Amino acid sequence: MKQGKKNINAATLQTEPSSLPAKQKYFDFICVLVLLALGTYHSVLYFGHQAVPNSDWPCFIETGKVVLSLKIPVDYKRAPVLGIMQIAISKLMPGPYPELTAGWLLNAVLHPLSLVLLWLIAKKIAGQAAVWFALVAGMNPYVISMIREPIVETTFLFFVLFTSYLIIIRSRWSYLPAAVTSMLRYEGAILIFMAFIVDLSLDRSKRNIVFAFLRSSTACIPLGLWMLGTVLNWNTQAGTHYLKEMGAESGGKIVWREYIELLWQSGFSNLFTPATQNAENAQKIYGLGKAMVLTGFIWGSFHGIVRKNLDIILFLILLAPYIFIHAWHGAIISRFCVPVNWIVLLITIYGWLVLCTFVNNKNQIPSAVIILLESVLLIIALVWTVMLAGHLSAIKQFSERSASIPFVTTAALMVLILTAIFTQRPRRIFKNIVIFILLVLFVVSNQFVIAQVIGNGQQEVEFKYLAEWYLKNAQPGEKMVTSMAGVAGIFAPDFKDMFIHTGSMNAQNPNDFIQECYEKGIKYVVWDSRLGNRPNDRYYKLWKLDNIAMLNQPRDIAQYKYLTSLHGMPGHYVNVFKLK
């Protein structure tokens, strides 16, 4: 391939040949160690931190069990690979909840590896800025929060990154993890298409086109069989199946603007926490942050497409349909952005690198001007950091487990920046100092969102208390109906069949609900604030929670005898009633 404009990218601009190549290898080695250490620290710190898993998790496990039992599934909403992996690991786990522990362990192992993969991917695109990218992407509050949840996001992110890495190094082995990824979450099928494009780019002979088609078709077989099962059992799929509820949350609209705003909120707003309580000034700071991200992303995308940078084009191919699918689905949930936020960040960094190179083409800007601009950035970042740091002790109460995060991350940054100074040319020392202060600002700013998102791990703990209450008070054979039946069953595994999901009840009015409870042998009825106080929520209506709306008050009413209320976080509780 000729060396010309087509080959000029951010990586080549950032990785000038060093007079001491061994030092660069040493820097890479330290990068891997620090990222693994930081990721392991996250994993250990938050292992088991979330007392109650996301309510979707039991469904992943049940789907995995059905597949492993070699039975034909009835519910095709969730792909089976996550459940299969966690069930396999659970055979080695001690304790009363081996499957839950297996979910935590899987996340704990994959998270540090994901940080290294972020760095490896970015090295080709952002050069020596790759390690800073990996740190910022890896400390994202939602990425860290998902370590605590045994649902699919952390595993899906790892396989998206692993497949993406194999794709950018042009390995045909990428088909294998792409196939696995598609059976973690269906959007992973986009990776099979990406692998197919790369396969064709390697060899456009007729023979390879045929083999590329065969390889990609083979990779699609597991998902194809699963989709076939979905179609054949379409009438029995619940109304909450992803394909049935496309647009249901948004009234049929494709919520582009809302989802793009969600990408900002979940991926970038954490880096621009305002050091002011003035709402107007805070919005100006966020507005500036949005402008910076938008400029970098648009320029990076434009540059990548115009210069035919296949890596950037491939990441856009992954990002665009992913956004479309979720904007069409309409559920604006931050964790859905975790698998792709890193792409937006990487293209944004790439965009700014090539934009700065374009503006300063052939070093036209005097060094004094560059130093002046870097000095201004340094001062702003330093003042901003000091102003925010003064509030760290005040937010500690919101997430005590997270209090050490900014200090450990800053220590990791210190190791990396000192290594960078040692391995790079002396004239880059001041630039590295500016980068260090800017990254420390991001770390401190990030902490405010971490405290809010992660909290103290007590979200929905009232349902764990509910299971414990059942074990102490229920008589053999007595059933309980609750909107979190799967979660309650986790903490009372020997009696999980005694918990009936509210959504499985067919009654259309309160009187019929009571009659159905008698017919099904249900003795206890639980009202919860999680959905009970949200009458406009889609699931409130889908599960006909109006049938038990009168149970929001702790008192005897009609055929219900009030027993107790179990409280979790402030404002979160369940009321337990017994049918007379």
Secondary structure, DSSP 8 states (H G I E B T S, - for coil): ---SGGG--HHHHH----S-HHHHHHHHHHHHHHHHHHHHHHHHHTTT-SSS--TTHHHHHHHHHHHHTT---S--SS-SHHHHHHHHHHTT--SS-HHHHHHHHHHHHHHHHHHHHHHHHHHHHHGGGHHHHHHHHHT-HHHHHHHT--SSHHHHHHHHHHHHHHHHTT-GGGHHHHHHHHTTSGGGHHHHHHHHHHHHHH--SHHHHHHHHHHHHHHHHHHHHHHHHHHHTGGGS-TTSTTTTTTTTTTT---HHHHHHHHHHHHTGGG---S---HHHHHHHHHHHHHHHHHHHHHHHHHHHHTT-HHHHHHHHHHHHHHHHHHHH----GGGGHHHHHHHHHHHHHHHHHHHHHHTGGG-S-HHHHHHHHHHHHHHHHHHHHHHHTTHHHHGGG-GGGTTHHHHHHHHHHHHHHHHHHHS-GGGHHHHHHHHHHHHHHHHHHHHHHHHHHTTS-TTTHHHHHHHHHHHH--TT-EEEETTHHHHHHSSGGGGGGEEEGGG---SSHHHHHHHHHHTTEEEEEEEHHHHT-TTSHHHHHTTGGGGGGGGSSS-BTTEEEEEEEE-STT-EEEEEEE-
